[in-house]
Amino acid sequence: MKTLTLLRHAKSGWDDTVARDFDRPLNAKGRKAAQAIGRHLRDEKLAFDHIVASPAQRVVETIDDVARGYGSAIAPAWDKRLYLASAQTLMDVARETPADAARLLMIGHNPGLEDFVLLLLGGGDSALVRAAEAKYPTATVAALEFAVDDWAGIAAGAGTLVRFVRPRDLDPTLGPDTD
């Protein structure tokens, strides 16, 4: 059994003027959401054998804030392929995970992460599936389980969605802006 957890970076600051999208930082709400997700991961006693992440600034900051909430450092393997990656690129990266790792965490961007979840989705709790099919907000965690012994064996439609947690599920003030 393999468990793939996907984390979308937290809400970034569009008000900051940066020369490149790659360098865009988080905003205050994003930082708070990432810390809430970190506390959730800690409270659920979730741990990962292998972590791979986009090196974009908003992902780096997301990881820092998730780690603050989690209470422990998170040391990913940085992989430039995850920056604005397609679902197929994410599949390629996941399939390269060492076979001895049972729990993989990938941290990146939309629309690729959302497309990847939908590509892998083969079942799961109907409420979780509906939420994942509706929208993959910033700082959201999705986890899918696969009945395989090697990451190379994960396939489209073969994942069972076992977790889909949005920041607003943990703290209603982290939901969409209403103004």
C-alpha beads as a LAMMPS data file, in Angstrom:
LAMMPS data file: protein, C-alpha beads

179 atoms
178 bonds

1 atom types
1 bond types

-500.0 500.0 xlo xhi
-500.0 500.0 ylo yhi
-500.0 500.0 zlo zhi

Masses

1 110.0

Atoms # bond

1 1 1 0.000 0.000 0.000
2 1 1 1.256 3.477 -0.926
3 1 1 -0.158 6.798 0.282
4 1 1 0.309 9.905 -1.840
5 1 1 -0.378 13.211 -0.107
6 1 1 -0.584 16.366 -2.190
7 1 1 -0.330 19.861 -0.720
8 1 1 -1.055 22.965 -2.744
9 1 1 0.976 26.004 -1.696
10 1 1 -0.801 28.521 0.522
11 1 1 -2.337 31.782 -0.703
12 1 1 0.268 34.013 -2.268
13 1 1 0.585 37.771 -2.264
14 1 1 -0.425 39.257 -5.589
15 1 1 0.099 42.757 -4.178
16 1 1 3.851 42.229 -3.961
17 1 1 5.682 43.377 -7.033
18 1 1 8.135 40.701 -8.035
19 1 1 9.979 40.339 -11.297
20 1 1 9.048 36.660 -11.702
21 1 1 6.012 34.612 -10.716
22 1 1 8.470 32.073 -9.276
23 1 1 9.461 34.635 -6.610
24 1 1 5.940 35.507 -5.407
25 1 1 5.637 35.183 -1.578
26 1 1 2.702 34.191 0.625
27 1 1 0.304 36.718 2.069
28 1 1 -0.702 36.827 5.759
29 1 1 -3.793 34.646 5.240
30 1 1 -1.667 32.075 3.412
31 1 1 0.823 31.932 6.262
32 1 1 -1.993 31.370 8.781
33 1 1 -3.567 28.665 6.591
34 1 1 -0.256 26.829 6.163
35 1 1 0.290 26.789 9.932
36 1 1 -3.251 25.443 10.439
37 1 1 -2.557 22.654 7.942
38 1 1 0.698 21.879 9.759
39 1 1 -1.175 21.548 13.066
40 1 1 -3.709 19.275 11.351
41 1 1 -0.954 17.026 9.987
42 1 1 0.584 16.860 13.486
43 1 1 -2.757 16.186 15.207
44 1 1 -3.517 13.395 12.724
45 1 1 -0.002 11.991 13.338
46 1 1 0.769 12.066 9.618
47 1 1 4.377 11.468 8.658
48 1 1 6.104 11.049 5.308
49 1 1 8.944 8.846 4.106
50 1 1 9.716 11.009 1.090
51 1 1 8.893 14.657 0.355
52 1 1 9.353 16.447 -2.955
53 1 1 8.497 20.092 -3.594
54 1 1 8.592 22.895 -6.103
55 1 1 11.361 25.377 -5.266
56 1 1 9.110 28.407 -5.948
57 1 1 9.162 31.016 -3.153
58 1 1 5.496 30.512 -2.220
59 1 1 6.105 26.772 -1.786
60 1 1 9.249 27.354 0.290
61 1 1 7.284 29.709 2.562
62 1 1 4.348 27.282 2.721
63 1 1 6.693 24.527 3.893
64 1 1 8.211 26.823 6.530
65 1 1 4.775 27.689 7.920
66 1 1 3.475 24.109 7.751
67 1 1 6.591 23.081 9.695
68 1 1 5.835 25.738 12.343
69 1 1 2.353 24.286 12.798
70 1 1 3.626 20.709 12.651
71 1 1 6.326 21.427 15.211
72 1 1 9.094 19.807 13.210
73 1 1 11.266 20.696 10.241
74 1 1 10.216 19.525 6.793
75 1 1 13.128 18.833 4.466
76 1 1 11.939 18.149 0.925
77 1 1 13.889 17.201 -2.142
78 1 1 13.517 20.304 -4.323
79 1 1 12.459 19.486 -7.873
80 1 1 12.045 22.244 -10.472
81 1 1 9.753 19.977 -12.464
82 1 1 7.033 20.596 -9.863
83 1 1 6.890 24.332 -10.612
84 1 1 3.571 24.720 -12.475
85 1 1 3.760 21.024 -13.405
86 1 1 1.118 19.213 -15.415
87 1 1 -0.651 16.151 -14.058
88 1 1 1.541 13.961 -16.264
89 1 1 4.749 15.517 -14.933
90 1 1 3.500 15.006 -11.380
91 1 1 2.752 11.372 -12.259
92 1 1 6.296 10.966 -13.599
93 1 1 7.809 12.417 -10.415
94 1 1 5.609 10.257 -8.156
95 1 1 6.509 7.121 -10.089
96 1 1 10.218 7.851 -9.473
97 1 1 9.762 7.653 -5.696
98 1 1 11.897 4.953 -4.058
99 1 1 9.883 1.757 -3.612
100 1 1 10.727 1.562 0.085
101 1 1 8.872 4.845 0.758
102 1 1 5.277 4.102 1.751
103 1 1 4.140 7.711 2.284
104 1 1 4.971 10.412 -0.266
105 1 1 4.225 14.121 0.143
106 1 1 4.336 16.327 -2.964
107 1 1 4.001 20.111 -2.618
108 1 1 3.256 22.283 -5.616
109 1 1 0.813 24.311 -7.653
110 1 1 -2.506 24.370 -9.437
111 1 1 -3.876 23.606 -11.928
112 1 1 -1.538 20.596 -12.018
113 1 1 -2.284 19.300 -8.502
114 1 1 -6.035 19.468 -9.021
115 1 1 -5.729 17.769 -12.411
116 1 1 -3.474 15.121 -10.843
117 1 1 -5.975 14.305 -8.078
118 1 1 -8.783 14.029 -10.618
119 1 1 -6.626 11.841 -12.870
120 1 1 -5.775 9.445 -10.023
121 1 1 -9.209 9.398 -8.424
122 1 1 -10.887 6.018 -8.566
123 1 1 -13.048 6.173 -5.464
124 1 1 -13.282 7.161 -1.845
125 1 1 -15.711 8.781 0.540
126 1 1 -18.347 10.476 -1.624
127 1 1 -18.214 13.774 0.313
128 1 1 -14.436 13.958 -0.098
129 1 1 -14.681 13.103 -3.795
130 1 1 -17.315 15.815 -4.377
131 1 1 -15.161 18.397 -2.578
132 1 1 -12.073 17.442 -4.598
133 1 1 -14.027 17.554 -7.852
134 1 1 -15.421 21.006 -7.024
135 1 1 -12.193 22.904 -6.319
136 1 1 -8.668 22.453 -4.923
137 1 1 -8.095 25.642 -2.860
138 1 1 -4.733 26.948 -1.713
139 1 1 -3.119 25.126 1.255
140 1 1 -5.414 22.131 0.765
141 1 1 -4.201 18.606 1.510
142 1 1 -5.434 15.605 -0.478
143 1 1 -4.340 12.018 0.196
144 1 1 -4.875 8.979 -2.002
145 1 1 -4.083 5.351 -1.289
146 1 1 -2.927 2.868 -3.910
147 1 1 -2.872 -0.913 -3.620
148 1 1 0.620 -1.248 -5.134
149 1 1 4.042 -2.266 -3.868
150 1 1 6.014 0.146 -6.040
151 1 1 5.343 3.772 -6.959
152 1 1 5.894 2.890 -10.605
153 1 1 2.573 1.038 -10.369
154 1 1 0.330 3.996 -9.567
155 1 1 -2.123 4.621 -12.386
156 1 1 -4.956 6.868 -13.475
157 1 1 -8.203 5.969 -11.753
158 1 1 -6.501 3.660 -9.244
159 1 1 -6.379 5.934 -6.188
160 1 1 -8.781 5.955 -3.268
161 1 1 -9.242 9.451 -1.831
162 1 1 -8.885 9.169 1.943
163 1 1 -8.313 12.831 2.881
164 1 1 -9.278 16.211 1.474
165 1 1 -8.773 18.995 4.002
166 1 1 -9.087 22.673 3.163
167 1 1 -7.900 25.402 5.544
168 1 1 -11.516 26.565 5.975
169 1 1 -12.388 23.073 7.273
170 1 1 -10.019 23.778 10.173
171 1 1 -10.769 27.479 10.669
172 1 1 -13.760 29.162 8.986
173 1 1 -11.892 32.493 8.847
174 1 1 -9.556 30.864 6.327
175 1 1 -12.367 30.392 3.822
176 1 1 -12.874 32.387 0.648
177 1 1 -13.012 36.163 0.936
178 1 1 -16.578 37.424 0.746
179 1 1 -15.902 41.004 -0.287

Bonds

1 1 1 2
2 1 2 3
3 1 3 4
4 1 4 5
5 1 5 6
6 1 6 7
7 1 7 8
8 1 8 9
9 1 9 10
10 1 10 11
11 1 11 12
12 1 12 13
13 1 13 14
14 1 14 15
15 1 15 16
16 1 16 17
17 1 17 18
18 1 18 19
19 1 19 20
20 1 20 21
21 1 21 22
22 1 22 23
23 1 23 24
24 1 24 25
25 1 25 26
26 1 26 27
27 1 27 28
28 1 28 29
29 1 29 30
30 1 30 31
31 1 31 32
32 1 32 33
33 1 33 34
34 1 34 35
35 1 35 36
36 1 36 37
37 1 37 38
38 1 38 39
39 1 39 40
40 1 40 41
41 1 41 42
42 1 42 43
43 1 43 44
44 1 44 45
45 1 45 46
46 1 46 47
47 1 47 48
48 1 48 49
49 1 49 50
50 1 50 51
51 1 51 52
52 1 52 53
53 1 53 54
54 1 54 55
55 1 55 56
56 1 56 57
57 1 57 58
58 1 58 59
59 1 59 60
60 1 60 61
61 1 61 62
62 1 62 63
63 1 63 64
64 1 64 65
65 1 65 66
66 1 66 67
67 1 67 68
68 1 68 69
69 1 69 70
70 1 70 71
71 1 71 72
72 1 72 73
73 1 73 74
74 1 74 75
75 1 75 76
76 1 76 77
77 1 77 78
78 1 78 79
79 1 79 80
80 1 80 81
81 1 81 82
82 1 82 83
83 1 83 84
84 1 84 85
85 1 85 86
86 1 86 87
87 1 87 88
88 1 88 89
89 1 89 90
90 1 90 91
91 1 91 92
92 1 92 93
93 1 93 94
94 1 94 95
95 1 95 96
96 1 96 97
97 1 97 98
98 1 98 99
99 1 99 100
100 1 100 101
101 1 101 102
102 1 102 103
103 1 103 104
104 1 104 105
105 1 105 106
106 1 106 107
107 1 107 108
108 1 108 109
109 1 109 110
110 1 110 111
111 1 111 112
112 1 112 113
113 1 113 114
114 1 114 115
115 1 115 116
116 1 116 117
117 1 117 118
118 1 118 119
119 1 119 120
120 1 120 121
121 1 121 122
122 1 122 123
123 1 123 124
124 1 124 125
125 1 125 126
126 1 126 127
127 1 127 128
128 1 128 129
129 1 129 130
130 1 130 131
131 1 131 132
132 1 132 133
133 1 133 134
134 1 134 135
135 1 135 136
136 1 136 137
137 1 137 138
138 1 138 139
139 1 139 140
140 1 140 141
141 1 141 142
142 1 142 143
143 1 143 144
144 1 144 145
145 1 145 146
146 1 146 147
147 1 147 148
148 1 148 149
149 1 149 150
150 1 150 151
151 1 151 152
152 1 152 153
153 1 153 154
154 1 154 155
155 1 155 156
156 1 156 157
157 1 157 158
158 1 158 159
159 1 159 160
160 1 160 161
161 1 161 162
162 1 162 163
163 1 163 164
164 1 164 165
165 1 165 166
166 1 166 167
167 1 167 168
168 1 168 169
169 1 169 170
170 1 170 171
171 1 171 172
172 1 172 173
173 1 173 174
174 1 174 175
175 1 175 176
176 1 176 177
177 1 177 178
178 1 178 179
